[in-house]
């Protein structure tokens, strides 16, 4: 899927990466959210805490089996349970149509947000 909008924000110690098909979050939309590792939340353990995935009307805890980011292509392999719950396909492939300088920042945010998940580096 061609993605023309990606937004990164941190509000109230929650880091959110938004991936949308079109600008202004129109069309397909997926949020990846996680409490920031720098948050001063009592009892927060970044090694134990999970992230959340959300579409416009559904939310689930965790659900990414593995992921890769090659060039401007992001692939998320979801668990069957997460895909069913969110009502989307298990394998999500996003071709990010955004400036190249933003790709490194997106990769960095994904590594933070999905830190319990293996990152597949392919050469």
WODALIN-V992671 format. One record per residue. N is the residue number from 1. PSI is psi in radians with two decimals (NA if undefined). OMEGA is omega in whole degrees, 0 to 359 (* if undefined). NEAR is the number of other C-alpha atoms within 10 Angstrom. Layout:
n->N psi->PSI omega->OMEGA near->NEAR
n->N psi->PSI omega->OMEGA near->NEAR
This chain:
n->1 psi->2.35 omega->177 near->13
n->2 psi->2.19 omega->181 near->14
n->3 psi->2.19 omega->181 near->20
n->4 psi->-0.01 omega->182 near->18
n->5 psi->2.18 omega->173 near->18
n->6 psi->2.32 omega->180 near->23
n->7 psi->2.46 omega->177 near->14
n->8 psi->2.23 omega->176 near->15
n->9 psi->2.71 omega->176 near->13
n->10 psi->2.00 omega->182 near->13
n->11 psi->2.26 omega->180 near->9
n->12 psi->0.79 omega->177 near->9
n->13 psi->0.27 omega->175 near->15
n->14 psi->2.10 omega->178 near->17
n->15 psi->2.19 omega->182 near->22
n->16 psi->2.23 omega->172 near->23
n->17 psi->2.12 omega->179 near->21
n->18 psi->2.25 omega->178 near->19
n->19 psi->2.14 omega->182 near->22
n->20 psi->2.60 omega->181 near->24
n->21 psi->-0.64 omega->183 near->21
n->22 psi->2.80 omega->176 near->15
n->23 psi->2.67 omega->183 near->13
n->24 psi->0.43 omega->175 near->10
n->25 psi->0.67 omega->178 near->17
n->26 psi->2.76 omega->182 near->11
n->27 psi->-2.62 omega->179 near->11
n->28 psi->2.48 omega->182 near->15
n->29 psi->2.34 omega->175 near->18
n->30 psi->2.25 omega->174 near->19
n->31 psi->2.40 omega->171 near->19
n->32 psi->2.08 omega->188 near->21
n->33 psi->2.50 omega->177 near->25
n->34 psi->2.50 omega->174 near->26
n->35 psi->2.33 omega->182 near->24
n->36 psi->2.40 omega->178 near->19
n->37 psi->-0.35 omega->180 near->17
n->38 psi->0.00 omega->184 near->10
n->39 psi->2.55 omega->178 near->14
n->40 psi->0.89 omega->180 near->10
n->41 psi->2.21 omega->180 near->11
n->42 psi->2.26 omega->176 near->6
n->43 psi->0.08 omega->181 near->7
n->44 psi->2.21 omega->176 near->14
n->45 psi->1.87 omega->184 near->12
n->46 psi->-0.34 omega->178 near->18
n->47 psi->-0.42 omega->183 near->9
n->48 psi->-0.51 omega->184 near->8
n->49 psi->2.55 omega->181 near->15
n->50 psi->2.99 omega->176 near->18
n->51 psi->3.01 omega->178 near->23
n->52 psi->2.58 omega->172 near->18
n->53 psi->2.48 omega->179 near->21
n->54 psi->2.45 omega->168 near->19
n->55 psi->-2.92 omega->180 near->18
n->56 psi->-0.63 omega->188 near->12
n->57 psi->0.15 omega->181 near->8
n->58 psi->2.62 omega->183 near->11
n->59 psi->2.46 omega->174 near->16
n->60 psi->2.64 omega->176 near->15
n->61 psi->2.20 omega->178 near->14
n->62 psi->-2.74 omega->175 near->22
n->63 psi->-0.03 omega->177 near->22
n->64 psi->2.08 omega->178 near->22
n->65 psi->-0.87 omega->174 near->18
n->66 psi->2.98 omega->182 near->17
n->67 psi->2.78 omega->175 near->21
n->68 psi->2.72 omega->180 near->18
n->69 psi->1.75 omega->183 near->21
n->70 psi->2.09 omega->184 near->14
n->71 psi->-2.08 omega->178 near->11
n->72 psi->0.30 omega->181 near->17
n->73 psi->2.08 omega->177 near->16
n->74 psi->2.22 omega->177 near->18
n->75 psi->2.19 omega->175 near->17
n->76 psi->2.15 omega->175 near->18
n->77 psi->1.88 omega->183 near->18
n->78 psi->2.76 omega->171 near->20
n->79 psi->2.75 omega->178 near->17
n->80 psi->-0.70 omega->181 near->16
n->81 psi->-0.79 omega->180 near->13
n->82 psi->-0.77 omega->180 near->22
n->83 psi->-0.79 omega->179 near->18
n->84 psi->-0.81 omega->182 near->12
n->85 psi->-0.71 omega->181 near->14
n->86 psi->-0.26 omega->180 near->20
n->87 psi->0.56 omega->180 near->12
n->88 psi->2.95 omega->179 near->14
n->89 psi->2.64 omega->181 near->14
n->90 psi->-0.68 omega->179 near->19
n->91 psi->2.07 omega->179 near->17
n->92 psi->2.12 omega->179 near->14
n->93 psi->2.12 omega->182 near->18
n->94 psi->2.16 omega->172 near->19
n->95 psi->1.90 omega->187 near->17
n->96 psi->1.96 omega->179 near->22
n->97 psi->1.21 omega->182 near->15
n->98 psi->2.87 omega->180 near->13
n->99 psi->2.46 omega->183 near->8
n->100 psi->-0.59 omega->180 near->11
n->101 psi->-0.50 omega->181 near->8
n->102 psi->-0.35 omega->183 near->13
n->103 psi->-0.70 omega->179 near->20
n->104 psi->-0.69 omega->179 near->13
n->105 psi->-0.71 omega->178 near->12
n->106 psi->-0.76 omega->178 near->17
n->107 psi->-0.76 omega->180 near->16
n->108 psi->-0.77 omega->180 near->10
n->109 psi->-0.71 omega->178 near->19
n->110 psi->-0.71 omega->179 near->22
n->111 psi->-0.58 omega->177 near->15
n->112 psi->-0.88 omega->185 near->19
n->113 psi->-0.62 omega->183 near->24
n->114 psi->0.53 omega->186 near->21
n->115 psi->-0.50 omega->177 near->16
n->116 psi->-0.14 omega->187 near->18
n->117 psi->2.50 omega->177 near->17
n->118 psi->2.35 omega->176 near->13
n->119 psi->2.15 omega->182 near->16
n->120 psi->1.83 omega->178 near->12
n->121 psi->2.03 omega->180 near->9
n->122 psi->2.41 omega->179 near->7
n->123 psi->NA omega->* near->4
